[in-house]
Amino acid sequence: QVQLVESGGGLVQAGGSLRLSCAASGSIFSTSVAGWYRQALGKQRELVATTTSGGNTNYAGSVKDRFTISIDNLKNTVYLQMNSLKPDDTGVYYCNAKKYWTGFNYWGQGTQVTVSS
């Protein structure tokens, strides 16, 4: 059974940085698109960034040039480096792996990110 475990969330002041990690129980990311999503209180879950095992990345417009997604295939871990954080970045951040052929989604349990003004 695939497990995704996030870590690295916390409370940070606006303008600060955080690095999220998502460790997979197996080599799921080699056959999936890996991504980070977030959900603010009272809002729908939204895409933040995705990457393939080959390093092809995609970002939401609101985080482009501030966030960087990366993948370590040997460690089965995906990272999200978040710089210049804003209060609007506050939410629960979820790690995701979407299988290439079936489109099946695996989700982590989420990690809270709170940016104070």
C-alpha positions as CSV (number, residue, x, y, z in Angstrom):
1,Q,0.0,0.0,0.0
2,V,1.3,3.4,-1.0
3,Q,1.9,5.9,1.7
4,L,2.8,9.6,1.3
5,V,4.1,11.3,4.4
6,E,4.5,15.1,4.5
7,S,6.6,17.1,6.8
8,G,8.1,20.6,7.1
9,G,5.0,22.7,7.7
10,G,4.8,25.3,10.4
11,L,4.3,29.0,11.3
12,V,6.4,31.6,9.5
13,Q,6.2,35.3,9.1
14,A,5.4,36.9,5.7
15,G,8.5,37.0,3.6
16,G,10.0,33.9,5.2
17,S,10.7,30.4,3.8
18,L,9.7,26.8,4.4
19,R,10.6,23.6,2.8
20,L,8.1,20.8,2.6
21,S,9.0,17.1,2.1
22,C,6.9,14.2,1.0
23,A,8.4,10.8,1.5
24,A,6.8,7.8,-0.4
25,S,6.8,4.3,0.9
26,G,7.9,3.0,-2.5
27,S,8.9,4.1,-5.9
28,I,5.5,5.5,-6.7
29,F,6.9,8.7,-8.2
30,S,8.6,6.8,-11.0
31,T,5.2,6.0,-12.5
32,S,3.3,9.0,-11.4
33,V,3.1,12.8,-11.6
34,A,4.1,14.1,-8.2
35,G,2.4,17.2,-6.9
36,W,1.6,19.6,-4.1
37,Y,-1.8,20.9,-3.6
38,R,-3.2,23.2,-0.8
39,Q,-6.5,24.0,0.7
40,A,-7.2,27.2,2.6
41,L,-10.0,27.2,5.2
42,G,-13.4,27.4,3.4
43,K,-11.9,27.0,0.0
44,Q,-11.4,24.3,-2.5
45,R,-8.2,22.3,-2.8
46,E,-6.0,23.9,-5.5
47,L,-2.9,22.8,-7.4
48,V,0.4,24.4,-6.3
49,A,3.0,22.6,-8.4
50,T,3.7,19.3,-10.1
51,T,6.8,17.4,-11.4
52,T,7.6,14.3,-13.2
53,S,10.4,12.0,-12.3
54,G,12.3,13.5,-15.2
55,G,12.0,17.0,-13.8
56,N,9.3,18.5,-15.9
57,T,7.5,21.0,-13.7
58,N,4.4,23.0,-13.7
59,Y,3.3,25.8,-11.3
60,A,0.2,27.7,-10.3
61,G,0.6,31.3,-11.4
62,S,0.3,32.6,-7.8
63,V,3.4,30.7,-6.7
64,K,5.6,30.8,-9.8
65,D,9.0,32.4,-9.2
66,R,8.5,31.9,-5.4
67,F,8.1,28.1,-5.0
68,T,10.3,25.3,-6.4
69,I,9.2,21.7,-6.6
70,S,11.9,19.1,-6.9
71,I,12.2,15.3,-6.7
72,D,14.9,12.9,-5.4
73,N,14.2,9.6,-7.2
74,L,16.7,7.7,-5.1
75,K,15.0,8.8,-1.8
76,N,11.4,8.6,-3.3
77,T,10.9,12.1,-1.9
78,V,9.4,15.2,-3.4
79,Y,10.2,18.7,-2.0
80,L,8.5,22.1,-2.2
81,Q,10.8,25.0,-1.4
82,M,8.6,28.0,-0.6
83,N,10.2,31.5,-0.5
84,S,8.8,35.0,-0.1
85,L,5.7,33.5,1.7
86,K,2.5,35.5,1.9
87,P,-0.5,35.2,4.2
88,D,-2.5,34.0,1.2
89,D,-0.2,30.9,1.1
90,T,-1.7,29.8,4.4
91,G,-3.4,26.4,4.2
92,V,-3.0,22.7,4.5
93,Y,-0.5,21.4,1.9
94,Y,-1.1,17.9,0.5
95,C,1.3,15.7,-1.4
96,N,-0.1,13.9,-4.4
97,A,0.9,11.1,-6.7
98,K,-1.2,10.6,-9.8
99,K,-0.6,7.4,-11.8
100,Y,0.3,7.9,-15.4
101,W,-2.0,5.3,-16.9
102,T,-4.9,4.9,-14.5
103,G,-5.0,8.5,-13.2
104,F,-5.5,7.1,-9.7
105,N,-4.6,9.6,-7.0
106,Y,-2.7,8.9,-3.8
107,W,-2.7,11.6,-1.1
108,G,-0.8,12.4,2.0
109,Q,-2.4,13.4,5.2
110,G,-1.4,17.1,4.8
111,T,0.8,19.5,6.7
112,Q,-0.3,22.9,7.9
113,V,1.4,26.0,6.7
114,T,0.5,29.3,8.4
115,V,2.0,32.6,7.2
116,S,1.5,35.6,9.6
117,S,1.4,39.2,8.4
